[in-house]
Amino acid sequence: QVQLVESGGGLVQAGGSLRLSCACSGTIFSINAMGWYRQAPGKQRELVATVTNGGSTNYADSVKGRFTISRDNAKNTVYLQMNSLKPEDTAVYYCNAVVRPGTRDWAYNYWGQGTQVTVSS
């Protein structure tokens, strides 16, 4: 089975930094895209940043200039470097990947279990 596992969340003060990691494992034929979403209490899950296998990136306006998404294809891992964190960044961050498993003929949308990011004032 394909698995996505996030790590790197925690508690930081406003203005601090965190780096999230998401590793994709299993029988993988290809990974078309990877990204990060977040969900704060009482709010809908929203897109934070994505990166395609061609290297194209996309960011939510609220994180542009502060967050950087990157991808290590050799490790099947995506990262989210978060700088200048604000209290409004507090949320559960979820890794997402569009993956074609080695045993299937089409790609599926996979989600990690989430990692908590809390930013104090």
Backbone hydrogen bonds, N-H to C=O, Kabsch-Sander energy under -0.5 kcal/mol:
donor,donor_aa,acceptor,acceptor_aa,energy
3,Q,25,S,-2.4
5,V,23,A,-1.9
7,S,21,S,-2.0
10,G,116,Q,-0.8
12,V,118,T,-2.5
14,A,120,S,-2.3
15,G,85,L,-3.0
16,G,13,Q,-2.3
18,L,82,M,-2.1
20,L,80,L,-2.6
21,S,7,S,-2.7
22,C,78,V,-1.9
23,A,5,V,-2.0
24,C,76,N,-2.8
25,S,3,Q,-2.5
25,S,23,A,-0.5
28,I,26,G,-1.2
29,F,100,R,-2.9
30,S,100,R,-1.6
32,N,30,S,-0.5
32,N,98,V,-2.6
33,A,98,V,-0.9
34,M,51,V,-2.5
35,G,96,N,-2.6
36,W,49,A,-3.1
37,Y,94,Y,-2.7
38,R,46,E,-2.3
39,Q,92,V,-2.0
43,K,40,A,-2.2
46,E,38,R,-2.9
48,V,36,W,-2.8
49,A,36,W,-1.7
50,T,58,N,-2.1
51,V,34,M,-2.9
52,T,56,S,-2.2
53,N,32,N,-1.9
55,G,52,T,-1.7
58,N,50,T,-1.9
60,A,48,V,-2.5
63,V,60,A,-1.7
64,K,60,A,-0.9
66,R,63,V,-2.2
67,F,63,V,-2.4
68,T,81,Q,-2.2
70,S,79,Y,-1.8
72,D,77,T,-3.1
73,N,71,R,-0.7
75,K,72,D,-0.8
76,N,72,D,-0.7
76,N,73,N,-0.6
77,T,72,D,-1.9
78,V,22,C,-2.3
79,Y,70,S,-2.8
80,L,20,L,-2.2
81,Q,68,T,-2.9
82,M,18,L,-3.4
82,M,80,L,-0.6
83,N,66,R,-2.0
83,N,81,Q,-0.6
84,S,15,G,-0.6
85,L,16,G,-2.2
89,D,86,K,-2.3
90,T,87,P,-1.8
91,A,117,V,-1.9
92,V,39,Q,-2.2
93,Y,91,A,-0.6
93,Y,115,T,-2.9
94,Y,37,Y,-3.0
96,N,35,G,-2.6
97,A,110,Y,-2.0
98,V,33,A,-2.3
99,V,97,A,-0.8
99,V,108,Y,-2.7
100,R,30,S,-2.8
102,G,27,T,-2.9
104,R,101,P,-1.3
108,Y,99,V,-3.2
110,Y,97,A,-3.1
110,Y,108,Y,-0.7
112,G,95,C,-2.2
113,Q,4,L,-0.5
115,T,93,Y,-2.0
117,V,91,A,-2.6
118,T,10,G,-2.7
120,S,12,V,-2.7
120,S,118,T,-0.5
